[in-house]
Amino acid sequence: MENSIINTNPTLKDLDFDIHQLNTDKYIETAKNVKLYVKDYGKGKPVILIHGWPLSNEMWEYQIEFLVKNNYRVIAYDRRGFGKSSQPWDGYDYDTLTDDLSEIIEQLELENVTLVGFSMGGGEVVRYFSRHQGKGVTKAALISSIIPFLLKTEDNPEGRPKEKSEATAASINEDRIGFLDNFGKIFFGVNIINKPLSTPLLEYYRNLCSVASPRATLQCAESLNTTDFRDELHTINVPTLIIHGDDDKNVPIEVSSEKTAKAVKNNTFIVYEGAPHGLFYTEKDRLNKDLLEFLNS
């Protein structure tokens, strides 16, 4: 009987998986002394998931699993100041945050990208088109997005009064964790008669928010509440999916996605009746189905 040789040191060519699977979570340096934590799973066309305030990439748990199983490469990262990313003192304006996104796309050499921005993340999607000409992006999705402009002004009378944002900042400064606890209940539409998620899960999301830098929490709240994207919406020149719940108490649909849908030329606008802001969990099955249909279209 001939002796068989067992290769105990296989080369990459011997391994039956995609090379991208070797580094499925990593840190990408997007600026001097700023490293962003990035998850990179699956094979296929890339989908970048941009989280909301003040969460982290973990909010996309149910979408990541679903999209990878449906043959997409999914990149989910923590915005600077949040999750496992660096927590610099400055750089929480949308120009800087979008430059971070651009660095991720460039360093991972991504093409045919779909950008998916939830809530605050919608701002980075729009600014990427106006500031970086949408390089490498072929589709976009805006979920419960804050765009185009939340602040109440003379030419935006339906917006949020400045005093409300100031009260939010004061609450965060006084008791950030207490603020997050109450914020989460509104975020997911929890009340006496409606409990769309378990208490442990609600606490888990609160804990995800609590690890964010206090400075980043305040600075990003100011950015998302005061940045005006109205003159940038015309730069979105790819098919765009817009999804929003009509019972969103954090970002009312009337001042946000309804206006966006009128300004973005090539869009599909889907309203989730009765859905709160945090529909990535409360409506996860429907959201996954709608996202996949859009990606495959």
Wavefront OBJ file of the C-alpha trace (Angstrom):
o trace
v 0.000 0.000 0.000
v 1.439 3.341 -1.012
v 2.090 5.916 1.630
v -0.279 8.889 1.411
v 1.015 12.387 1.983
v -1.069 14.723 4.097
v -0.504 18.411 3.418
v -0.400 19.988 6.856
v 0.519 23.433 5.469
v -1.988 24.221 2.716
v -1.553 27.281 0.558
v -4.339 29.750 -0.197
v -4.986 27.894 -3.469
v -5.724 24.742 -1.489
v -8.391 26.393 0.625
v -11.983 26.208 -0.605
v -13.220 29.640 0.380
v -13.028 33.200 -0.810
v -9.955 35.169 0.221
v -12.173 37.922 1.686
v -13.286 35.433 4.335
v -9.770 35.518 5.805
v -10.297 38.979 7.278
v -13.963 39.248 8.099
v -13.494 41.900 10.746
v -10.756 44.495 10.609
v -9.753 48.063 11.345
v -9.379 50.548 8.516
v -7.472 53.777 9.131
v -9.479 56.538 7.487
v -7.578 59.530 8.877
v -4.576 60.171 11.108
v -5.128 58.303 14.382
v -8.672 57.315 13.356
v -9.424 53.630 12.781
v -12.897 52.349 12.007
v -14.055 48.871 12.938
v -15.389 47.078 9.844
v -17.180 43.758 9.380
v -16.839 42.267 5.900
v -18.818 39.097 5.238
v -19.883 37.063 2.225
v -19.336 37.098 -1.510
v -21.071 38.925 -4.325
v -21.955 42.545 -5.016
v -21.076 44.728 -2.006
v -23.686 46.286 0.254
v -22.503 48.857 2.819
v -24.748 49.218 5.876
v -24.460 52.571 7.694
v -25.881 52.545 11.214
v -28.050 55.070 12.988
v -27.425 57.342 15.972
v -26.276 56.442 18.585
v -25.997 52.747 17.701
v -23.238 50.714 16.020
v -22.957 48.122 13.266
v -24.574 45.495 15.518
v -27.984 47.034 14.819
v -27.813 45.306 11.407
v -27.617 41.799 12.913
v -30.719 40.462 11.175
v -29.927 42.113 7.838
v -26.290 40.940 7.676
v -27.222 37.280 8.126
v -30.018 37.506 5.567
v -28.060 39.335 2.862
v -24.979 37.115 3.120
v -27.166 34.023 2.735
v -28.634 35.629 -0.378
v -25.231 35.986 -2.032
v -24.229 39.545 -1.196
v -20.988 40.811 0.293
v -21.962 42.848 3.341
v -19.780 45.559 4.862
v -21.009 47.035 8.144
v -18.848 49.509 10.038
v -18.893 51.580 13.213
v -18.952 55.321 12.580
v -16.089 57.167 14.283
v -16.934 57.705 17.953
v -19.251 54.689 18.099
v -18.960 50.962 18.735
v -15.400 49.674 18.445
v -14.095 52.516 16.291
v -11.714 55.252 17.414
v -13.206 58.058 19.474
v -11.473 61.269 18.361
v -12.498 64.579 19.895
v -13.532 66.120 16.586
v -14.685 65.112 13.119
v -18.408 64.545 13.601
v -19.596 66.819 10.811
v -21.032 65.147 7.715
v -18.105 66.066 5.466
v -15.654 64.214 7.707
v -17.987 61.287 8.331
v -18.522 60.898 4.595
v -14.796 61.079 3.926
v -14.491 58.113 6.307
v -17.018 56.226 4.191
v -15.117 57.122 1.041
v -11.903 55.736 2.536
v -13.594 52.421 3.308
v -14.851 52.133 -0.284
v -11.445 53.062 -1.708
v -9.313 50.888 0.572
v -11.532 47.827 0.063
v -11.508 48.560 -3.692
v -15.279 48.263 -3.902
v -17.323 48.656 -7.089
v -21.040 48.312 -7.894
v -21.822 49.245 -4.313
v -25.254 49.662 -2.756
v -25.228 52.148 0.122
v -27.857 51.563 2.810
v -28.192 54.388 5.326
v -30.438 54.164 8.379
v -31.599 57.385 10.072
v -28.427 59.486 10.540
v -26.732 57.215 7.998
v -28.945 58.630 5.272
v -26.952 61.831 5.528
v -23.718 60.060 4.663
v -25.418 58.467 1.660
v -26.531 61.831 0.268
v -23.274 63.609 1.094
v -21.316 60.822 -0.624
v -23.059 61.712 -3.878
v -22.611 65.473 -3.509
v -19.045 65.364 -2.145
v -17.583 62.250 -3.819
v -19.825 62.106 -6.916
v -21.176 58.727 -5.820
v -17.980 56.995 -6.968
v -18.455 53.234 -7.205
v -22.095 53.334 -6.078
v -24.862 51.968 -8.294
v -27.811 51.870 -5.865
v -28.836 53.558 -2.625
v -31.339 52.874 0.142
v -32.581 55.329 2.751
v -34.229 53.696 5.769
v -36.023 55.872 8.374
v -33.682 58.595 7.155
v -33.239 62.055 8.653
v -32.808 63.716 5.273
v -33.444 66.218 3.820
v -33.560 68.673 6.793
v -34.903 68.268 10.317
v -34.463 71.755 11.774
v -37.386 74.164 11.865
v -36.588 77.355 9.959
v -38.578 79.980 8.074
v -38.357 77.933 4.881
v -38.794 74.608 6.709
v -41.718 75.281 9.083
v -42.547 71.570 9.551
v -39.104 70.928 11.065
v -38.040 70.298 14.648
v -37.747 73.411 16.845
v -34.213 74.252 17.919
v -35.355 74.156 21.540
v -36.175 70.457 21.250
v -32.652 69.631 20.125
v -31.254 71.762 22.925
v -33.409 69.866 25.440
v -32.080 66.568 24.064
v -28.491 67.756 24.498
v -29.246 68.869 28.055
v -30.736 65.452 28.868
v -27.680 63.679 27.463
v -25.361 65.899 29.510
v -27.402 65.349 32.671
v -27.908 61.556 32.453
v -26.846 60.014 29.162
v -27.797 56.429 30.057
v -31.164 57.512 31.431
v -31.778 59.424 28.211
v -30.892 56.361 26.148
v -33.267 54.199 28.157
v -36.230 56.447 27.397
v -35.072 57.103 23.824
v -35.049 53.378 23.059
v -38.690 52.969 24.051
v -39.759 55.736 21.675
v -37.378 54.421 19.018
v -39.071 51.003 18.929
v -42.605 52.188 19.684
v -42.783 50.619 23.140
v -45.755 51.666 25.262
v -48.285 50.189 27.694
v -50.154 48.213 25.030
v -47.361 47.622 22.512
v -44.141 45.684 23.212
v -42.573 44.827 19.838
v -39.382 43.516 21.446
v -38.368 41.852 24.704
v -37.017 43.803 27.670
v -33.595 42.082 27.419
v -33.338 43.036 23.731
v -34.313 46.623 24.480
v -31.596 46.709 27.141
v -29.117 45.229 24.652
v -29.736 48.059 22.187
v -29.383 50.576 25.018
v -26.030 49.031 25.904
v -24.874 49.313 22.273
v -25.641 53.030 22.442
v -23.972 53.443 25.830
v -20.495 52.503 24.573
v -20.472 55.470 22.186
v -18.286 58.409 23.062
v -20.336 61.016 24.967
v -18.703 63.683 22.818
v -19.581 61.841 19.593
v -23.139 61.308 20.812
v -23.631 65.046 21.308
v -21.760 66.192 18.219
v -23.531 63.750 15.891
v -26.897 64.711 17.366
v -26.138 68.293 16.385
v -25.037 67.254 12.887
v -28.098 65.154 12.145
v -30.458 67.793 13.525
v -28.972 70.832 11.784
v -27.437 69.725 8.466
v -29.447 70.815 5.426
v -29.286 68.313 2.553
v -32.087 69.817 0.458
v -29.798 71.229 -2.241
v -27.903 67.924 -2.495
v -30.752 65.529 -3.226
v -30.492 66.114 -6.974
v -26.992 64.606 -6.944
v -28.395 61.137 -6.193
v -28.366 59.729 -9.722
v -28.884 56.000 -9.070
v -31.959 53.879 -8.306
v -32.956 54.647 -4.723
v -35.129 52.790 -2.238
v -36.835 54.900 0.432
v -38.509 53.177 3.397
v -40.110 54.908 6.366
v -42.667 54.074 9.044
v -45.673 56.370 9.302
v -45.661 56.094 13.119
v -42.048 57.234 13.457
v -41.906 59.513 16.514
v -38.157 60.183 16.239
v -38.044 61.256 12.587
v -41.588 62.019 11.407
v -42.157 60.895 7.841
v -43.787 64.210 6.853
v -40.595 66.215 7.370
v -38.218 63.589 6.016
v -38.870 60.767 3.549
v -42.033 62.234 2.037
v -39.983 65.257 0.974
v -37.042 63.134 -0.142
v -39.274 61.002 -2.352
v -40.445 64.125 -4.159
v -36.890 65.327 -4.793
v -34.983 62.158 -5.759
v -35.784 61.308 -9.375
v -35.422 57.543 -9.624
v -36.863 56.217 -6.379
v -39.160 53.572 -4.939
v -40.936 54.878 -1.834
v -42.447 52.343 0.570
v -44.374 53.415 3.666
v -44.627 50.908 6.518
v -48.000 51.515 8.096
v -47.819 51.751 11.889
v -44.041 51.192 12.010
v -41.789 53.103 14.442
v -38.315 54.461 13.803
v -36.510 51.226 14.673
v -38.114 49.165 11.924
v -34.854 47.354 11.203
v -35.989 45.113 14.069
v -39.752 45.586 14.417
v -40.319 45.030 10.672
v -37.159 43.040 9.975
v -38.741 40.340 7.797
v -40.499 42.849 5.574
v -37.444 45.099 5.419
v -35.221 42.182 4.435
v -37.647 41.161 1.702
v -37.897 44.688 0.325
v -34.130 45.208 0.456
v -33.470 41.935 -1.357
v -36.050 42.681 -4.036
v -34.429 46.085 -4.595
v -30.916 44.621 -4.698
v -31.958 41.948 -7.189
v -33.884 44.332 -9.432
l 1 2 3 4 5 6 7 8 9 10 11 12 13 14 15 16 17 18 19 20 21 22 23 24 25 26 27 28 29 30 31 32 33 34 35 36 37 38 39 40 41 42 43 44 45 46 47 48 49 50 51 52 53 54 55 56 57 58 59 60 61 62 63 64 65 66 67 68 69 70 71 72 73 74 75 76 77 78 79 80 81 82 83 84 85 86 87 88 89 90 91 92 93 94 95 96 97 98 99 100 101 102 103 104 105 106 107 108 109 110 111 112 113 114 115 116 117 118 119 120 121 122 123 124 125 126 127 128 129 130 131 132 133 134 135 136 137 138 139 140 141 142 143 144 145 146 147 148 149 150 151 152 153 154 155 156 157 158 159 160 161 162 163 164 165 166 167 168 169 170 171 172 173 174 175 176 177 178 179 180 181 182 183 184 185 186 187 188 189 190 191 192 193 194 195 196 197 198 199 200 201 202 203 204 205 206 207 208 209 210 211 212 213 214 215 216 217 218 219 220 221 222 223 224 225 226 227 228 229 230 231 232 233 234 235 236 237 238 239 240 241 242 243 244 245 246 247 248 249 250 251 252 253 254 255 256 257 258 259 260 261 262 263 264 265 266 267 268 269 270 271 272 273 274 275 276 277 278 279 280 281 282 283 284 285 286 287 288 289 290 291 292 293 294 295 296 297
